[in-house]
Amino acid sequence: MPKIKSHRAARKRMRLTSSGKVKIGSAFTSHLLTNRSAKRKRKLRRGGILSAVDSVKARQLIKGS
């Protein structure tokens, strides 16, 4: 049987915490930032935790199983 590969795009965008939750970064932070308020940009710096329902699928993509 061949090895099961992880989904490389998902692997680059998400990380697993030590407790098993899936950590993600915020979207809308790459360009056109002059149009956004300082408050909004400050809030976008913080990442987030994926919901429990979505993290099941994300964990499969990251681990490749």
FENRAGI-V429677 format. One record per run of one state. SS is the DSSP state (h for helix, s for strand, l for the rest). FROM is the first residue (numbers start at 1). TO is the last residue. Records with the same first field share a line. If there is no record, write none. Layout:
# FENRAGI-V429677
SS->FROM-TO + FROM-TO
This chain:
# FENRAGI-V429677
l->1-7 + 17-21 + 25-32 + 36-37 + 46-47 + 50-51 + 64-65
h->8-13 + 33-35 + 38-45 + 52-63
s->14-16 + 22-24 + 48-49
